[in-house]
């Protein structure tokens, strides 16, 4: 009987020892394996710009320089997968063949398994029949654009509006990088939807966090932007291309029910007013500088519908040093990048804005949405873990 009790007790003690020692060993190996997967995925993305072979070799090389449970990690190049990451659904679609060169994300899978002949060995558990443990981990790294679709230096108010992102070179496909930012508060009401981060100022807040798909942390450094400037275009510009009927001195103020087609160039106005019965079409890349109030109720068509082909810049009045206000209320879409760090911006109507908006403050009503163009608005690309 004593022998039976001794065997039973030792078995139980070995089981507890296994929980204390082997489980700790497995958990440590699991953490190490996840860390290796994360690092290899990032390294692979870093090499993708050079080619898929470089991406794979980066991952394989980095894996070999790391250990899991004291053993160097062996990574099969076939475990480095190239794919398309959907930032809205958070799904990864594997690409094959030549399509791999167009990948925006890479998944790396690393493992220590019996099938590969390298499982994690167990010490005490082997006495009770468990000699090893299989572990695997994977990580997805991808290109993450940075920047903001909307910046309101003093504040942002959105009542029923939305932001998202897209790459204009590929046509509009909704993306989840339509971030907004401010040095003040961000207030989101109604059916507003921010597909991206909403970053308020230091010691300020986001009111309506349920409307934000991303993070709502405060900025760590306040936004600072230089005043707009027309430079030499204040005296040498393309205003001579504009029909006299559209001009009121140095102000753009056409009669009702007029449509104008203008070439690309640099235009300089003391103010800008276009009613909802007017429209203007630019056939080439154009920039509008305005130091008085800017009001656009009518339609403005941009060359090739590329936001990078139309810039709207509010600049200080040469006499007062103050820029006018900007009001956008068109029911047609506007493709443009707006730079107005001194100007309060009011956006109403139902026409969407494709590009980016930067103002002293931003108030949005109506159904207008802003689609941040990652191609033209200066959004840089970083490498981030997606999953």
GISUL-V222080 format. One record per backbone hydrogen bond with DSSP energy under -0.5 kcal/mol. NH is the residue of the N-H (numbers start at 1). CO is the residue of the C=O. If there is no record, write none. Layout:
nh->NH co->CO
nh->NH co->CO
This chain:
nh->5 co->1
nh->6 co->2
nh->7 co->3
nh->8 co->4
nh->9 co->5
nh->10 co->6
nh->11 co->7
nh->12 co->8
nh->13 co->9
nh->14 co->10
nh->15 co->11
nh->16 co->12
nh->17 co->13
nh->18 co->14
nh->19 co->15
nh->20 co->16
nh->21 co->17
nh->22 co->17
nh->22 co->18
nh->23 co->18
nh->25 co->21
nh->26 co->22
nh->27 co->23
nh->28 co->24
nh->29 co->25
nh->30 co->26
nh->31 co->27
nh->32 co->28
nh->33 co->29
nh->34 co->30
nh->35 co->31
nh->36 co->32
nh->37 co->33
nh->38 co->34
nh->39 co->35
nh->40 co->36
nh->41 co->37
nh->42 co->38
nh->43 co->39
nh->44 co->40
nh->45 co->41
nh->46 co->42
nh->47 co->43
nh->47 co->44
nh->48 co->44
nh->48 co->45
nh->49 co->45
nh->50 co->47
nh->51 co->47
nh->55 co->51
nh->56 co->52
nh->57 co->53
nh->58 co->54
nh->59 co->55
nh->60 co->56
nh->61 co->57
nh->62 co->58
nh->63 co->59
nh->64 co->60
nh->65 co->61
nh->66 co->63
nh->68 co->71
nh->71 co->68
nh->73 co->63
nh->73 co->66
nh->75 co->73
nh->76 co->74
nh->79 co->76
nh->80 co->77
nh->81 co->79
nh->81 co->107
nh->83 co->105
nh->84 co->93
nh->85 co->83
nh->86 co->84
nh->86 co->91
nh->87 co->85
nh->90 co->86
nh->91 co->86
nh->93 co->84
nh->94 co->92
nh->95 co->82
nh->99 co->96
nh->100 co->97
nh->101 co->98
nh->102 co->99
nh->103 co->100
nh->104 co->83
nh->105 co->83
nh->106 co->141
nh->107 co->81
nh->108 co->139
nh->109 co->79
nh->110 co->137
nh->112 co->135
nh->117 co->114
nh->118 co->113
nh->120 co->112
nh->120 co->133
nh->121 co->119
nh->122 co->131
nh->126 co->123
nh->127 co->124
nh->128 co->124
nh->128 co->125
nh->129 co->126
nh->130 co->125
nh->131 co->129
nh->133 co->120
nh->135 co->112
nh->137 co->110
nh->139 co->108
nh->141 co->106
nh->142 co->384
nh->143 co->104
nh->144 co->142
nh->144 co->382
nh->145 co->143
nh->146 co->380
nh->149 co->179
nh->150 co->179
nh->151 co->357
nh->152 co->181
nh->153 co->151
nh->153 co->359
nh->154 co->360
nh->156 co->185
nh->157 co->362
nh->158 co->187
nh->159 co->364
nh->160 co->158
nh->160 co->189
nh->162 co->368
nh->163 co->193
nh->164 co->370
nh->165 co->175
nh->166 co->372
nh->167 co->171
nh->168 co->166
nh->170 co->167
nh->171 co->168
nh->173 co->171
nh->175 co->165
nh->178 co->195
nh->179 co->177
nh->180 co->197
nh->181 co->150
nh->182 co->199
nh->183 co->152
nh->183 co->153
nh->184 co->152
nh->186 co->205
nh->187 co->156
nh->188 co->186
nh->188 co->207
nh->189 co->158
nh->192 co->189
nh->193 co->161
nh->194 co->211
nh->195 co->163
nh->195 co->193
nh->196 co->194
nh->198 co->215
nh->199 co->180
nh->200 co->198
nh->201 co->184
nh->204 co->201
nh->207 co->186
nh->207 co->205
nh->208 co->206
nh->211 co->208
nh->212 co->209
nh->213 co->194
nh->214 co->196
nh->219 co->200
nh->228 co->314
nh->233 co->230
nh->234 co->231
nh->235 co->232
nh->236 co->232
nh->237 co->235
nh->238 co->266
nh->241 co->238
nh->242 co->239
nh->246 co->243
nh->247 co->244
nh->248 co->251
nh->250 co->248
nh->251 co->248
nh->252 co->271
nh->253 co->246
nh->253 co->251
nh->254 co->273
nh->255 co->245
nh->260 co->279
nh->262 co->281
nh->265 co->285
nh->267 co->287
nh->269 co->289
nh->270 co->250
nh->272 co->293
nh->273 co->252
nh->274 co->295
nh->278 co->275
nh->279 co->258
nh->280 co->299
nh->281 co->260
nh->282 co->301
nh->283 co->262
nh->283 co->281
nh->286 co->309
nh->287 co->265
nh->288 co->311
nh->289 co->267
nh->289 co->287
nh->290 co->313
nh->291 co->269
nh->294 co->325
nh->295 co->272
nh->295 co->293
nh->296 co->327
nh->297 co->274
nh->297 co->295
nh->298 co->274
nh->299 co->278
nh->301 co->280
nh->305 co->302
nh->306 co->303
nh->307 co->305
nh->309 co->306
nh->310 co->307
nh->311 co->286
nh->312 co->337
nh->313 co->288
nh->313 co->311
nh->314 co->312
nh->314 co->339
nh->315 co->290
nh->316 co->228
nh->317 co->322
nh->321 co->317
nh->324 co->291
nh->326 co->344
nh->327 co->294
nh->328 co->346
nh->329 co->296
nh->329 co->327
nh->331 co->297
nh->334 co->352
nh->336 co->334
nh->336 co->354
nh->337 co->307
nh->337 co->310
nh->338 co->356
nh->339 co->312
nh->340 co->358
nh->343 co->340
nh->345 co->361
nh->346 co->326
nh->347 co->363
nh->348 co->328
nh->348 co->346
nh->351 co->330
nh->353 co->369
nh->354 co->334
nh->354 co->352
nh->355 co->353
nh->355 co->371
nh->356 co->336
nh->357 co->149
nh->358 co->338
nh->359 co->151
nh->360 co->340
nh->360 co->343
nh->361 co->343
nh->362 co->155
nh->363 co->345
nh->364 co->157
nh->365 co->347
nh->367 co->349
nh->368 co->349
nh->368 co->365
nh->370 co->162
nh->371 co->353
nh->371 co->369
nh->372 co->164
nh->372 co->370
nh->373 co->355
nh->374 co->166
nh->374 co->372
nh->377 co->373
nh->380 co->378
nh->382 co->144
nh->384 co->142
nh->384 co->382
nh->386 co->140
nh->387 co->140
